[in-house]
Amino acid sequence: MKIRPYRLSQISLGEFSLAGYSVAGEESVIIAPELDCCLDIGKCPREALAVNHVLLSHGHADHVAGLLYYFAQRDFQGIAGGTALAPAELVGPLGDLMAAWGRVEGHVPPHRFVGMTAGEDFEIRRGLLARAFEIRHTTASLGYSVIEVRQKLKPEYMGLAGPQIVELKNKNVPVTDRVEMPLIAYLGDTAPANYSALPHVANAKALLIECTFFDEEHATRAKAGKHLHANDLPEVLEGMNNEHIIIIHVTRRTNMAAARKILREKLKPEIHDRVKFLMSAKHIEED
């Protein structure tokens, strides 16, 4: 029997990169190491242990099963901190799970849960925040945008020298505007919705969007489970300005060549040219 090694796909997007594994019903985890966050945790691959923030979209096992291991291993390895953001409704049940495992293992690892609601921001670090937004799935769920925040000098002060700007600041004159630069938008698992109406989603550099089903006979299953079908993508992606559109959460039964052909037929060229599959073989490094 030939055993295929577990590998994460890796995509470089310039100032940050993504490493992950996302197969529907099996595991979904996307690590953004330069942004110190992980979008869902899957079974917690070792590469996820180094990031300090886990952004949980919902409570299904393929997205959250490794959370206990994340906190336990960080504690074992002496890595301080570790925070998991989650829909507010899940904080209590997640705490119960940690307590139950403590009775099994004899020790509850240090952990921190932050309950989030749609529209709330959480500061990952100075100048970088996670913003929760509503998604449409079968259980308590949230999507997340990871946003860089900068202070840009107001146009009317562009020609001033440094001491003049300092003088204005000393007089409590606001000399900068707050500028948001969305880097990642993660939809988790979701039914179709008008996500292009959210600027921090529509304008994110990278959009991580599930497309669980491609076969026509699975359209009913997609609707029942509140997942996206390939038929939904033209409408959902309309108005999206993302430089990279990364398809995740494809089922293992999906033929990738057939899926690519379907997208070429369904999507406008200007949208299709920005699409890539996370689990494409070309994104998996070989030894």
C-alpha positions as CSV (number, residue, x, y, z in Angstrom):
1,M,0.0,0.0,0.0
2,K,1.4,3.4,-1.0
3,I,0.8,6.1,1.6
4,R,0.7,9.6,0.2
5,P,2.3,12.2,2.6
6,Y,0.2,15.0,3.9
7,R,1.2,18.3,2.3
8,L,0.0,21.8,2.5
9,S,-0.6,23.9,-0.6
10,Q,1.4,27.1,-0.7
11,I,0.6,30.3,-2.6
12,S,2.7,33.4,-2.5
13,L,0.8,36.7,-2.8
14,G,3.7,39.2,-2.5
15,E,3.7,40.7,1.0
16,F,2.1,37.7,2.5
17,S,1.6,34.0,1.7
18,L,-1.0,31.3,2.3
19,A,-0.5,27.7,3.3
20,G,-3.4,25.4,3.6
21,Y,-5.4,22.3,3.0
22,S,-9.1,22.4,2.3
23,V,-11.2,19.4,1.2
24,A,-14.9,19.4,2.0
25,G,-15.9,17.2,4.9
26,E,-12.2,16.3,5.6
27,E,-10.3,19.4,6.7
28,S,-10.1,23.1,6.1
29,V,-7.2,25.2,7.4
30,I,-5.6,28.3,5.8
31,I,-2.5,29.7,7.5
32,A,-1.3,33.3,6.8
33,P,2.0,33.3,8.7
34,E,3.1,36.9,7.9
35,L,-0.3,38.0,9.1
36,D,-0.1,35.9,12.3
37,C,-3.5,34.2,11.8
38,C,-5.1,31.0,10.7
39,L,-8.5,30.8,9.0
40,D,-10.1,27.8,10.6
41,I,-7.8,25.2,12.1
42,G,-8.8,21.9,10.5
43,K,-6.9,19.1,12.3
44,C,-4.1,21.6,13.2
45,P,-1.1,20.9,11.1
46,R,2.1,21.7,12.9
47,E,2.6,24.8,10.7
48,A,-0.4,26.3,12.4
49,L,1.1,26.2,15.9
50,A,3.4,29.2,15.2
51,V,0.6,31.7,14.6
52,N,-1.1,33.4,17.5
53,H,-4.7,33.9,16.2
54,V,-7.2,31.4,14.9
55,L,-10.3,32.8,13.2
56,L,-13.0,30.1,13.4
57,S,-15.9,30.5,10.9
58,H,-18.1,27.8,12.4
59,G,-18.2,24.7,14.5
60,H,-18.2,21.8,12.0
61,A,-15.5,19.3,12.8
62,D,-13.6,19.6,9.5
63,H,-13.0,23.2,10.4
64,V,-12.5,23.2,14.2
65,A,-11.4,19.7,15.3
66,G,-7.8,20.6,15.8
67,L,-8.5,23.6,18.2
68,L,-7.8,21.6,21.4
69,Y,-4.5,20.3,19.9
70,Y,-3.6,23.8,18.9
71,F,-3.8,25.0,22.5
72,A,-2.4,21.8,24.1
73,Q,0.7,21.7,21.8
74,R,1.4,25.4,22.2
75,D,1.3,24.8,26.0
76,F,3.5,21.8,25.7
77,Q,6.1,23.6,23.6
78,G,6.1,26.7,25.8
79,I,4.5,29.0,23.3
80,A,2.7,31.8,25.2
81,G,-0.7,33.2,24.3
82,G,-2.9,31.9,21.6
83,T,-6.4,33.3,20.8
84,A,-9.3,31.9,18.9
85,L,-12.0,34.1,17.5
86,A,-15.4,32.4,17.0
87,P,-19.0,33.3,16.6
88,A,-20.2,34.4,20.0
89,E,-22.7,31.5,20.2
90,L,-19.9,29.0,20.1
91,V,-17.7,30.4,22.9
92,G,-19.6,28.6,25.7
93,P,-19.7,25.2,23.9
94,L,-16.0,25.5,23.0
95,G,-15.2,26.2,26.7
96,D,-17.2,23.1,27.6
97,L,-15.1,21.0,25.2
98,M,-11.9,22.3,26.7
99,A,-13.1,21.5,30.2
100,A,-14.2,18.0,29.2
101,W,-10.8,17.3,27.7
102,G,-9.2,18.5,30.9
103,R,-11.1,15.7,32.7
104,V,-9.7,13.2,30.2
105,E,-6.1,14.5,30.2
106,G,-5.9,15.9,33.7
107,H,-5.0,19.3,32.6
108,V,-6.8,22.1,30.7
109,P,-4.3,23.9,28.5
110,P,-4.3,27.8,28.6
111,H,-6.7,29.1,26.0
112,R,-8.5,32.3,25.1
113,F,-11.8,32.5,23.1
114,V,-13.1,35.8,21.9
115,G,-16.8,35.9,20.8
116,M,-17.4,37.8,17.6
117,T,-20.5,39.2,16.0
118,A,-20.9,40.5,12.4
119,G,-19.3,44.0,12.1
120,E,-16.9,43.6,15.0
121,D,-13.2,44.2,14.7
122,F,-10.4,42.5,16.6
123,E,-6.8,43.9,16.5
124,I,-4.4,41.1,15.6
125,R,-1.5,43.6,16.0
126,R,-1.0,47.3,15.6
127,G,-2.1,48.2,12.1
128,L,-3.7,44.8,11.4
129,L,-7.3,43.7,12.3
130,A,-9.8,41.0,11.7
131,R,-13.3,42.0,10.8
132,A,-16.2,39.5,11.2
133,F,-19.1,39.5,8.8
134,E,-22.3,37.5,8.3
135,I,-22.2,34.4,6.2
136,R,-25.0,32.0,5.4
137,H,-24.4,28.4,6.7
138,T,-26.3,25.8,8.6
139,T,-25.0,26.7,12.0
140,A,-23.6,29.8,13.8
141,S,-21.1,31.2,11.3
142,L,-18.9,34.2,10.4
143,G,-16.6,35.2,7.6
144,Y,-13.5,37.2,8.3
145,S,-11.5,39.9,6.5
146,V,-7.9,40.6,7.5
147,I,-7.3,44.3,7.0
148,E,-4.2,46.4,7.1
149,V,-4.8,49.9,8.6
150,R,-2.6,52.8,7.7
151,Q,-2.6,56.5,8.5
152,K,-2.2,58.6,5.3
153,L,-1.4,62.3,5.4
154,K,-4.4,64.4,4.3
155,P,-4.0,65.9,0.8
156,E,-4.1,69.5,2.1
157,Y,-1.0,68.9,4.2
158,M,1.1,67.1,1.6
159,G,3.4,70.0,0.9
160,L,4.2,70.8,4.6
161,A,7.6,70.2,6.2
162,G,8.0,67.8,9.1
163,P,8.1,70.5,11.8
164,Q,4.9,72.1,10.4
165,I,3.1,68.8,10.7
166,V,4.4,68.3,14.2
167,E,3.1,71.7,15.1
168,L,-0.3,70.9,13.8
169,K,-0.4,67.6,15.8
170,N,0.6,69.6,18.9
171,K,-2.5,71.7,18.3
172,N,-4.6,68.5,18.1
173,V,-5.3,69.1,14.4
174,P,-6.0,65.8,12.6
175,V,-3.4,65.5,9.8
176,T,-4.1,62.0,8.7
177,D,-6.9,59.9,7.3
178,R,-7.5,56.3,8.3
179,V,-7.0,54.0,5.3
180,E,-8.1,50.4,5.2
181,M,-6.3,47.9,2.9
182,P,-8.1,44.6,3.0
183,L,-5.7,41.7,2.4
184,I,-7.8,38.6,2.8
185,A,-11.5,37.9,2.7
186,Y,-12.6,34.4,3.9
187,L,-16.1,33.3,3.4
188,G,-16.0,30.0,5.3
189,D,-18.8,27.7,4.2
190,T,-21.8,29.6,2.8
191,A,-24.8,29.8,0.6
192,P,-24.9,32.5,-2.1
193,A,-25.1,36.1,-0.8
194,N,-24.2,39.5,-2.1
195,Y,-20.7,39.7,-0.6
196,S,-19.6,42.3,-3.1
197,A,-21.7,44.8,-1.1
198,L,-19.0,44.6,1.6
199,P,-16.0,46.7,0.5
200,H,-13.6,44.8,2.8
201,V,-14.6,41.6,1.0
202,A,-15.0,42.9,-2.6
203,N,-11.6,44.8,-2.5
204,A,-9.5,42.3,-0.6
205,K,-6.3,41.3,-2.4
206,A,-7.2,37.6,-2.0
207,L,-10.7,36.1,-1.8
208,L,-11.0,32.6,-0.3
209,I,-14.3,31.3,-1.5
210,E,-15.6,27.8,-1.1
211,C,-17.1,25.9,-4.1
212,T,-18.0,22.5,-2.7
213,F,-20.0,21.1,-5.7
214,F,-19.6,21.2,-9.4
215,D,-21.7,18.4,-10.8
216,E,-25.2,19.5,-11.9
217,E,-26.9,16.7,-10.0
218,H,-25.4,18.1,-6.8
219,A,-27.1,21.5,-7.0
220,T,-29.9,20.4,-4.6
221,R,-27.3,19.1,-2.1
222,A,-25.5,22.4,-2.2
223,K,-28.7,24.3,-1.5
224,A,-29.7,22.0,1.3
225,G,-26.3,22.2,3.0
226,K,-25.9,25.9,2.3
227,H,-22.8,25.5,0.3
228,L,-21.8,27.1,-3.0
229,H,-22.2,25.3,-6.3
230,A,-20.3,26.2,-9.4
231,N,-23.7,27.5,-10.8
232,D,-23.6,30.2,-8.0
233,L,-20.2,31.6,-8.7
234,P,-21.0,33.9,-11.6
235,E,-23.5,35.9,-9.4
236,V,-21.4,35.7,-6.2
237,L,-18.3,36.9,-8.0
238,E,-19.9,39.7,-9.9
239,G,-18.6,43.0,-8.6
240,M,-15.6,41.4,-6.9
241,N,-12.3,43.3,-7.5
242,N,-10.0,40.7,-5.9
243,E,-6.6,40.3,-7.5
244,H,-6.7,36.6,-6.5
245,I,-9.8,34.4,-6.2
246,I,-8.9,31.1,-4.5
247,I,-11.3,28.2,-4.6
248,I,-11.4,26.1,-1.5
249,H,-13.5,23.3,0.1
250,V,-13.9,21.2,-3.1
251,T,-15.0,17.7,-2.5
252,R,-12.5,14.8,-2.9
253,R,-14.8,13.2,-5.5
254,T,-14.5,16.3,-7.8
255,N,-12.4,15.8,-10.9
256,M,-10.2,18.9,-11.0
257,A,-9.8,19.0,-14.8
258,A,-13.6,18.9,-15.1
259,A,-14.0,21.6,-12.5
260,R,-11.6,23.9,-14.4
261,K,-13.5,23.3,-17.6
262,I,-16.8,24.1,-15.9
263,L,-15.4,27.4,-14.5
264,R,-14.1,28.4,-17.9
265,E,-17.6,27.9,-19.3
266,K,-19.4,29.7,-16.5
267,L,-17.2,32.7,-15.6
268,K,-16.4,35.8,-17.6
269,P,-12.8,35.8,-18.8
270,E,-11.9,38.8,-16.6
271,I,-13.1,36.9,-13.6
272,H,-11.8,33.4,-14.6
273,D,-8.3,34.8,-15.2
274,R,-8.1,35.6,-11.5
275,V,-9.2,32.2,-10.2
276,K,-7.0,29.5,-8.9
277,F,-7.6,26.3,-6.8
278,L,-5.9,26.0,-3.5
279,M,-5.5,22.3,-3.8
280,S,-4.0,22.4,-7.3
281,A,-1.0,20.1,-7.5
282,K,1.2,23.0,-8.7
283,H,0.8,24.7,-5.3
284,I,2.1,21.6,-3.4
285,E,5.9,21.6,-3.0
286,E,7.7,18.4,-3.7
287,D,10.9,17.3,-1.9
